[in-house]
Amino acid sequence: MVTPHQQMIASLNSSKSAVLNVLDTPFGFQENAQVLTSKLTEYFELSVGHPVGVISLRNTHVSSAELAQAVNAIRDSDWLFAGPGSPSYALKVWRELGITPHFNEVLSRGILTFASAAALTVGSHTIPVYEMYKVGQEPHWLEGLNLLEIHTGMSAAVVPHFDNTEGANHDTRFCYIGEQRLRVLESFLPSETFIIGVDGHTGVSFNLDTRVASVFGLGQMTIRHHGESWIVHSGESATFDEIIAHTGSTIVQEKPAQLFRVDPRQVEELLESGEVNAAVEALLDLDELDRDIQTRVAVHSLITRLGNIAASPRVDLMSVVGPYIDALLQARQAARTGGRWDDADAIRNRLMELKVTIKDSESGSDWKIESF
């Protein structure tokens, strides 16, 4: 897979150096997680020829500040890789941390490369491989990230290791599930949903601009719909419409739901250009959104991002930092009043990093920064 990785990274059109990151969640539960991370980074640097950064989200026990930094790193990625481990574990952590919408942001301009366990998560349904193959649970699906349908219009479950033969005396095809259990799983799928099987040592590139799926590597892609299969061999391509035509399904193209009422990048541009009042209004608008987990993560990441800009030597402390701090204090007070202590703590911690001393009183909060 060295050459495909090199080609994908080379295809990134960017006026600056592309930001390449690996996400360690799928194998975060393993005791050798650090060893696996080191092997991944070594592979991309020495074999592929591109150093990569590491976004570490191995479990849900991360501070608000750590989570915000990780979300910002995902948002900044032009190329993001996640790979082996447990698909059910990855789904659980990503959902509980509220970061899954940010994968859409990577796809809006760059490349998302999910392999093995991570590949299982991108469809509408996900096979819990460990639970079925190792623990013996009855065949069942988990709800997938559904990135495939969101961005291609195809309702499908992705099954890597489709041609696996490691079992020798028992059937381990279809990612260790075997034909008998796969048929049971198929019976649980909605009529319009099909399976995209990807053989070992094989990859499929879904080009969202040309709407073409290209197969590379040693094996093939199998489009399977309730027992009926259509094969696309390595070196061949198929349009999304051709794939759908072989399933009897239809393409439904919907844009990803907007996570923010105001685009965070616009907020950042406002602050950098000195339009503080507009940036403050946008920040407070964000703070008024319903406080689900994804919104909390979004607010924390934006607070961290704005803090980094405010601390930058590119901006004037008096004209930008002061109003910015006032805005954060308003947001913090709203969080305290509403009992959202995680949000209030995240804002306080960000202000402390900026060397801001806060003094709370019955009438409100005052602040002083060490620079003045």
MITORFI-913196 format. One line per field, with one value per residue (C-alpha): residue number from 1; residue in one letter; chain; x, z, y negated. Coordinates in nm, 2 decimals. Each point is the difference from the previous one (the first is absolute). Example, Ala and Ser with C-alpha at 12.3 -4.5 7.8 and 13.67 -1.06 7.14 Angstrom:
% residues 2
resi	(1; 2)
resn	(A; S)
chain	(A; A)
xx	(1.23; 0.14)
zz	(0.78; -0.07)
yy	(0.45; -0.34)
This chain:
% residues 372
resi	(1; 2; 3; 4; 5; 6; 7; 8; 9; 10; 11; 12; 13; 14; 15; 16; 17; 18; 19; 20; 21; 22; 23; 24; 25; 26; 27; 28; 29; 30; 31; 32; 33; 34; 35; 36; 37; 38; 39; 40; 41; 42; 43; 44; 45; 46; 47; 48; 49; 50; 51; 52; 53; 54; 55; 56; 57; 58; 59; 60; 61; 62; 63; 64; 65; 66; 67; 68; 69; 70; 71; 72; 73; 74; 75; 76; 77; 78; 79; 80; 81; 82; 83; 84; 85; 86; 87; 88; 89; 90; 91; 92; 93; 94; 95; 96; 97; 98; 99; 100; 101; 102; 103; 104; 105; 106; 107; 108; 109; 110; 111; 112; 113; 114; 115; 116; 117; 118; 119; 120; 121; 122; 123; 124; 125; 126; 127; 128; 129; 130; 131; 132; 133; 134; 135; 136; 137; 138; 139; 140; 141; 142; 143; 144; 145; 146; 147; 148; 149; 150; 151; 152; 153; 154; 155; 156; 157; 158; 159; 160; 161; 162; 163; 164; 165; 166; 167; 168; 169; 170; 171; 172; 173; 174; 175; 176; 177; 178; 179; 180; 181; 182; 183; 184; 185; 186; 187; 188; 189; 190; 191; 192; 193; 194; 195; 196; 197; 198; 199; 200; 201; 202; 203; 204; 205; 206; 207; 208; 209; 210; 211; 212; 213; 214; 215; 216; 217; 218; 219; 220; 221; 222; 223; 224; 225; 226; 227; 228; 229; 230; 231; 232; 233; 234; 235; 236; 237; 238; 239; 240; 241; 242; 243; 244; 245; 246; 247; 248; 249; 250; 251; 252; 253; 254; 255; 256; 257; 258; 259; 260; 261; 262; 263; 264; 265; 266; 267; 268; 269; 270; 271; 272; 273; 274; 275; 276; 277; 278; 279; 280; 281; 282; 283; 284; 285; 286; 287; 288; 289; 290; 291; 292; 293; 294; 295; 296; 297; 298; 299; 300; 301; 302; 303; 304; 305; 306; 307; 308; 309; 310; 311; 312; 313; 314; 315; 316; 317; 318; 319; 320; 321; 322; 323; 324; 325; 326; 327; 328; 329; 330; 331; 332; 333; 334; 335; 336; 337; 338; 339; 340; 341; 342; 343; 344; 345; 346; 347; 348; 349; 350; 351; 352; 353; 354; 355; 356; 357; 358; 359; 360; 361; 362; 363; 364; 365; 366; 367; 368; 369; 370; 371; 372)
resn	(M; V; T; P; H; Q; Q; M; I; A; S; L; N; S; S; K; S; A; V; L; N; V; L; D; T; P; F; G; F; Q; E; N; A; Q; V; L; T; S; K; L; T; E; Y; F; E; L; S; V; G; H; P; V; G; V; I; S; L; R; N; T; H; V; S; S; A; E; L; A; Q; A; V; N; A; I; R; D; S; D; W; L; F; A; G; P; G; S; P; S; Y; A; L; K; V; W; R; E; L; G; I; T; P; H; F; N; E; V; L; S; R; G; I; L; T; F; A; S; A; A; A; L; T; V; G; S; H; T; I; P; V; Y; E; M; Y; K; V; G; Q; E; P; H; W; L; E; G; L; N; L; L; E; I; H; T; G; M; S; A; A; V; V; P; H; F; D; N; T; E; G; A; N; H; D; T; R; F; C; Y; I; G; E; Q; R; L; R; V; L; E; S; F; L; P; S; E; T; F; I; I; G; V; D; G; H; T; G; V; S; F; N; L; D; T; R; V; A; S; V; F; G; L; G; Q; M; T; I; R; H; H; G; E; S; W; I; V; H; S; G; E; S; A; T; F; D; E; I; I; A; H; T; G; S; T; I; V; Q; E; K; P; A; Q; L; F; R; V; D; P; R; Q; V; E; E; L; L; E; S; G; E; V; N; A; A; V; E; A; L; L; D; L; D; E; L; D; R; D; I; Q; T; R; V; A; V; H; S; L; I; T; R; L; G; N; I; A; A; S; P; R; V; D; L; M; S; V; V; G; P; Y; I; D; A; L; L; Q; A; R; Q; A; A; R; T; G; G; R; W; D; D; A; D; A; I; R; N; R; L; M; E; L; K; V; T; I; K; D; S; E; S; G; S; D; W; K; I; E; S; F)
chain	(A; A; A; A; A; A; A; A; A; A; A; A; A; A; A; A; A; A; A; A; A; A; A; A; A; A; A; A; A; A; A; A; A; A; A; A; A; A; A; A; A; A; A; A; A; A; A; A; A; A; A; A; A; A; A; A; A; A; A; A; A; A; A; A; A; A; A; A; A; A; A; A; A; A; A; A; A; A; A; A; A; A; A; A; A; A; A; A; A; A; A; A; A; A; A; A; A; A; A; A; A; A; A; A; A; A; A; A; A; A; A; A; A; A; A; A; A; A; A; A; A; A; A; A; A; A; A; A; A; A; A; A; A; A; A; A; A; A; A; A; A; A; A; A; A; A; A; A; A; A; A; A; A; A; A; A; A; A; A; A; A; A; A; A; A; A; A; A; A; A; A; A; A; A; A; A; A; A; A; A; A; A; A; A; A; A; A; A; A; A; A; A; A; A; A; A; A; A; A; A; A; A; A; A; A; A; A; A; A; A; A; A; A; A; A; A; A; A; A; A; A; A; A; A; A; A; A; A; A; A; A; A; A; A; A; A; A; A; A; A; A; A; A; A; A; A; A; A; A; A; A; A; A; A; A; A; A; A; A; A; A; A; A; A; A; A; A; A; A; A; A; A; A; A; A; A; A; A; A; A; A; A; A; A; A; A; A; A; A; A; A; A; A; A; A; A; A; A; A; A; A; A; A; A; A; A; A; A; A; A; A; A; A; A; A; A; A; A; A; A; A; A; A; A; A; A; A; A; A; A; A; A; A; A; A; A; A; A; A; A; A; A; A; A; A; A; A; A; A; A; A; A; A; A; A; A; A; A; A; A; A; A; A; A; A; A; A; A; A; A; A; A)
xx	(0.00; 0.30; -0.06; -0.37; 0.07; 0.27; -0.24; -0.28; 0.22; 0.15; -0.36; -0.06; -0.03; 0.13; 0.21; 0.15; 0.14; -0.28; -0.09; 0.02; -0.12; -0.08; -0.27; 0.07; -0.35; -0.08; 0.29; -0.01; -0.12; 0.30; 0.29; 0.25; -0.18; 0.32; 0.19; -0.26; 0.01; 0.37; -0.02; -0.25; 0.20; 0.32; -0.18; -0.13; 0.33; 0.25; -0.21; -0.25; 0.24; -0.23; 0.03; -0.34; -0.13; -0.19; -0.35; -0.03; -0.36; 0.05; -0.30; -0.27; 0.21; 0.14; -0.02; -0.21; 0.33; 0.15; -0.32; -0.02; 0.36; -0.07; -0.32; 0.20; 0.27; -0.27; -0.15; 0.34; 0.09; 0.03; 0.05; -0.12; 0.07; -0.15; 0.05; 0.00; -0.16; -0.36; -0.28; -0.24; 0.25; 0.08; -0.37; -0.06; 0.29; -0.06; -0.37; 0.04; 0.26; -0.22; 0.26; -0.16; -0.14; 0.36; 0.08; -0.23; 0.21; 0.31; -0.19; -0.12; 0.35; 0.24; 0.03; -0.13; 0.19; -0.17; 0.14; -0.09; -0.21; -0.04; -0.13; -0.28; -0.13; -0.05; -0.32; -0.36; 0.05; 0.30; 0.09; 0.11; 0.27; 0.16; -0.34; -0.12; 0.32; 0.18; -0.28; -0.27; -0.28; -0.28; 0.03; -0.10; 0.09; 0.11; -0.09; 0.29; 0.13; -0.18; 0.26; -0.03; -0.37; 0.05; 0.27; -0.09; -0.37; 0.05; -0.15; 0.25; 0.19; 0.38; 0.15; 0.39; 0.20; -0.28; 0.21; 0.16; 0.12; 0.18; -0.26; 0.14; -0.26; -0.28; -0.14; 0.16; -0.10; -0.18; 0.21; 0.00; -0.38; -0.05; -0.27; -0.26; 0.01; 0.03; -0.33; -0.16; 0.14; -0.12; -0.35; 0.01; 0.09; -0.26; -0.08; 0.19; 0.32; 0.27; 0.36; 0.32; 0.26; 0.37; 0.26; 0.31; 0.30; -0.26; -0.14; -0.28; 0.03; -0.33; 0.05; -0.28; 0.07; -0.01; -0.23; 0.21; 0.12; 0.34; 0.14; 0.37; 0.22; 0.00; -0.37; -0.34; -0.31; -0.32; -0.34; -0.23; -0.38; -0.19; 0.22; 0.05; 0.35; 0.17; 0.38; 0.23; 0.36; 0.32; 0.09; -0.36; -0.25; -0.37; -0.22; -0.22; -0.30; 0.13; 0.04; -0.35; -0.14; 0.13; -0.19; -0.33; 0.03; 0.00; 0.24; -0.12; 0.25; -0.03; 0.24; 0.15; -0.19; 0.17; 0.16; 0.03; -0.25; 0.31; 0.30; 0.28; 0.25; -0.19; 0.02; 0.37; 0.04; -0.21; 0.23; 0.32; -0.11; -0.10; -0.37; -0.04; -0.37; -0.11; 0.22; -0.14; -0.36; 0.07; 0.16; -0.30; -0.24; 0.19; -0.04; -0.38; -0.03; -0.15; 0.26; 0.03; 0.34; 0.09; -0.07; 0.19; 0.31; -0.05; -0.01; 0.30; 0.20; -0.09; 0.09; 0.35; 0.03; -0.09; 0.23; 0.29; -0.07; -0.04; 0.34; 0.16; 0.25; -0.19; -0.28; 0.01; -0.06; -0.20; -0.24; -0.05; 0.08; -0.20; -0.33; 0.06; 0.05; -0.32; -0.19; 0.14; -0.10; -0.35; -0.01; 0.15; -0.27; -0.27; 0.14; 0.02; -0.36; -0.12; 0.20; 0.23; 0.30; 0.21; -0.04; 0.08; 0.31; 0.12; -0.03; 0.17; 0.29; 0.04; 0.01; 0.26; 0.22; -0.01; 0.13; -0.34; -0.10; -0.38; -0.16; -0.37; -0.24; -0.38; -0.01; 0.20; 0.36; 0.30; 0.33; 0.36; 0.26; 0.37; 0.10; -0.16)
zz	(0.00; -0.01; -0.35; 0.05; 0.31; -0.18; -0.29; 0.23; 0.19; -0.33; -0.13; 0.28; -0.16; 0.26; -0.02; 0.33; 0.13; 0.05; 0.36; 0.04; 0.32; 0.13; 0.26; 0.26; 0.13; -0.15; 0.19; 0.30; 0.23; -0.06; 0.24; -0.29; -0.14; 0.02; -0.19; -0.27; -0.03; -0.03; -0.27; -0.19; 0.01; -0.10; -0.29; -0.14; 0.05; -0.12; -0.25; -0.13; 0.03; 0.18; 0.38; 0.17; 0.32; 0.26; 0.13; 0.32; 0.11; 0.15; 0.23; 0.13; 0.31; -0.15; 0.13; -0.18; -0.10; -0.14; -0.19; -0.14; -0.13; -0.16; -0.17; -0.14; -0.12; -0.18; -0.15; -0.13; -0.16; -0.37; 0.03; 0.29; 0.06; 0.24; -0.02; 0.19; 0.34; 0.10; -0.21; 0.29; 0.23; -0.25; -0.05; 0.37; 0.08; -0.30; 0.07; 0.38; -0.07; -0.27; -0.27; -0.29; -0.18; -0.04; -0.24; -0.24; 0.02; -0.11; -0.29; -0.11; -0.12; 0.06; 0.04; 0.26; -0.01; 0.23; -0.01; 0.16; 0.32; -0.08; -0.35; 0.16; 0.17; -0.32; -0.12; 0.11; 0.20; 0.18; 0.08; 0.36; -0.09; 0.34; 0.17; -0.26; -0.09; 0.33; 0.26; -0.18; -0.01; -0.24; -0.34; 0.03; -0.15; 0.17; -0.14; -0.21; -0.06; -0.33; -0.16; -0.33; -0.05; 0.11; -0.26; -0.28; 0.04; 0.03; 0.29; 0.07; 0.27; -0.06; 0.07; -0.03; 0.00; -0.23; -0.12; 0.33; 0.02; 0.34; 0.15; -0.20; 0.13; 0.04; -0.20; 0.08; -0.32; 0.03; 0.28; 0.20; 0.00; -0.26; -0.25; 0.25; 0.23; -0.29; -0.14; 0.33; 0.01; -0.35; 0.10; 0.26; -0.25; -0.15; -0.36; -0.15; 0.20; -0.15; 0.09; -0.14; 0.05; -0.02; -0.02; 0.21; -0.14; -0.20; 0.01; -0.16; -0.06; -0.01; -0.20; 0.11; -0.29; -0.29; 0.19; -0.10; 0.23; -0.10; 0.12; 0.07; 0.15; -0.02; 0.02; -0.10; 0.11; 0.04; -0.02; 0.18; 0.03; 0.19; -0.13; -0.36; -0.08; -0.26; -0.02; -0.08; -0.03; 0.09; -0.26; -0.09; 0.09; 0.03; 0.02; 0.30; -0.23; -0.14; 0.35; 0.09; -0.32; 0.10; 0.33; -0.11; 0.25; -0.06; 0.09; 0.25; 0.02; 0.30; 0.13; 0.34; 0.28; 0.09; 0.34; 0.07; -0.05; -0.09; -0.18; 0.26; -0.28; -0.06; 0.37; 0.00; -0.30; 0.17; 0.31; -0.20; -0.20; 0.31; -0.04; 0.36; 0.05; -0.28; 0.14; 0.35; -0.13; -0.18; 0.31; 0.21; -0.26; 0.02; 0.38; -0.04; -0.20; 0.16; 0.21; -0.15; 0.01; -0.36; 0.07; 0.33; -0.19; -0.27; 0.25; 0.18; -0.32; -0.11; 0.34; -0.03; -0.36; 0.07; 0.30; -0.22; -0.24; 0.28; 0.14; -0.34; -0.05; -0.32; 0.20; 0.23; 0.36; 0.09; -0.30; -0.03; 0.32; 0.23; -0.18; -0.06; 0.38; 0.07; -0.24; 0.16; 0.34; -0.12; -0.14; 0.33; 0.20; -0.22; 0.04; 0.38; 0.02; -0.21; 0.21; -0.29; 0.21; -0.26; -0.23; 0.27; 0.10; -0.36; -0.04; 0.34; -0.09; -0.34; 0.17; 0.25; -0.29; -0.13; 0.34; 0.09; 0.37; 0.06; 0.30; 0.05; 0.20; 0.04; -0.26; -0.26; -0.09; -0.04; -0.16; -0.02; -0.24; 0.10; -0.31; 0.14)
yy	(0.00; -0.23; -0.13; -0.07; -0.20; -0.20; -0.06; -0.11; -0.24; -0.14; -0.07; -0.25; -0.34; -0.25; -0.32; 0.11; 0.32; 0.25; 0.08; 0.38; 0.16; 0.35; 0.06; 0.28; 0.07; 0.34; 0.17; -0.24; 0.28; 0.22; 0.00; -0.03; -0.31; -0.21; 0.27; 0.01; -0.38; 0.00; 0.27; -0.21; -0.32; 0.19; 0.16; -0.33; -0.18; 0.27; 0.21; -0.25; -0.29; -0.24; -0.08; -0.01; -0.15; 0.20; -0.09; 0.20; 0.09; 0.34; -0.02; -0.23; -0.10; -0.32; -0.36; -0.26; -0.17; 0.32; 0.08; -0.35; 0.02; 0.34; -0.13; -0.30; 0.24; 0.21; -0.32; -0.11; 0.34; 0.01; 0.38; 0.20; 0.37; 0.25; 0.38; 0.32; 0.08; 0.04; -0.17; 0.01; -0.16; -0.27; -0.08; -0.02; -0.24; -0.22; -0.03; -0.06; -0.27; -0.16; -0.02; 0.19; -0.31; -0.13; 0.29; -0.17; -0.31; 0.20; 0.14; -0.34; -0.09; 0.30; 0.38; 0.23; 0.34; 0.26; 0.35; 0.33; -0.06; -0.37; 0.09; 0.20; -0.32; -0.22; 0.17; -0.02; 0.32; 0.15; 0.36; 0.04; 0.25; 0.07; 0.04; 0.25; 0.19; 0.00; -0.03; 0.19; -0.25; 0.05; -0.17; -0.37; -0.33; -0.32; -0.34; -0.12; -0.36; 0.01; -0.22; 0.20; -0.09; -0.36; -0.06; 0.25; 0.06; 0.37; 0.18; 0.28; 0.19; 0.03; 0.34; 0.02; 0.33; 0.13; 0.29; 0.10; 0.36; 0.00; 0.24; 0.30; 0.26; -0.26; -0.28; -0.34; -0.18; -0.33; -0.14; 0.32; 0.03; 0.28; 0.06; 0.13; -0.30; -0.25; 0.13; -0.06; -0.35; -0.07; 0.10; -0.28; -0.27; -0.24; 0.10; -0.29; 0.06; 0.22; 0.12; -0.13; 0.28; -0.08; 0.28; 0.01; -0.20; -0.20; -0.35; -0.20; -0.37; -0.19; -0.32; -0.24; -0.24; 0.25; 0.24; 0.30; 0.29; 0.14; 0.33; 0.05; 0.26; 0.38; 0.09; -0.13; -0.20; 0.20; -0.17; 0.24; -0.05; 0.27; 0.28; -0.13; -0.12; -0.22; -0.02; -0.29; 0.12; -0.18; -0.26; -0.05; -0.27; -0.04; -0.31; -0.04; 0.03; 0.33; 0.14; -0.10; 0.15; 0.34; -0.02; -0.12; -0.28; -0.38; -0.28; -0.26; -0.29; -0.22; -0.26; 0.07; -0.18; -0.33; 0.04; -0.37; -0.29; -0.20; 0.15; 0.01; -0.09; -0.32; -0.08; 0.05; -0.22; -0.27; 0.01; 0.00; -0.30; -0.19; 0.01; 0.09; -0.09; 0.23; 0.28; -0.05; 0.01; 0.33; 0.15; -0.09; 0.13; 0.33; 0.00; -0.03; 0.32; 0.32; 0.16; 0.35; 0.17; -0.10; -0.37; 0.00; 0.14; -0.26; -0.28; 0.13; 0.04; -0.35; -0.15; 0.16; -0.11; -0.36; 0.01; 0.10; -0.29; -0.25; 0.11; -0.04; -0.28; -0.08; -0.18; -0.30; 0.09; -0.31; 0.01; 0.37; 0.19; -0.24; 0.03; 0.37; 0.06; -0.20; 0.23; 0.31; -0.12; -0.06; 0.35; 0.14; -0.18; 0.14; 0.34; -0.03; -0.14; 0.30; 0.25; 0.09; 0.04; 0.18; -0.30; -0.25; 0.19; 0.02; -0.37; -0.07; 0.24; -0.18; -0.34; 0.13; 0.12; -0.36; -0.12; -0.15; -0.03; 0.01; -0.15; 0.11; -0.21; -0.03; -0.27; 0.20; 0.08; -0.22; 0.09; -0.10; 0.12; 0.02; -0.20; -0.31)
